[in-house]
């Protein structure tokens, strides 16, 4: 058996070191990609949930099948579209009134907050809808009064089953539609 030359041994050592460097680099890349993916999932779940709209309660603003992004926060204003947890489901509705406000809806579907008629350009057809609460009603502390934009079919704060939504149940404000691409943009 022939003993390899010093030059052959040095080349073999270099080849082994290069291979080890490649394995280390590949391992670092896999670790980095997994960490980035985990961070992205956490951000999406905790701060920027992506939701798919199901149903027609927010038409014409949002349609069934739309994908939207909600931004987690704690300050909501009248007119904001929010996502909230209700009976193991996520509902999307519009904030109409805040804690302490008085809400009244007449038989024609006109909504009054603190005795002022709301201007609701997002509602194409006003209706009293399915209502099982007495008006006028006052929004309790720590809650918001919500309505769907498609008032004839929406189950919302007019129903005693849903009622006023506790702020702790709000996932976030729905800010952007990301699907379909032809309708991508901010939610008004």
Secondary structure by P-SEA (a helix, b strand, c coil): cccccaaaaaaaaaaaaaaaaaaaaaaaaaaaaaaaaaaaaaaaaccbbbbbbccccccccccccbbbbbbbccccccccccccccccbbbbbbbcccccbbbbbcccccccccccccccccccccccccccccccccccccbbbbbbcccccccccccccccccccccccccccccccccccccccc
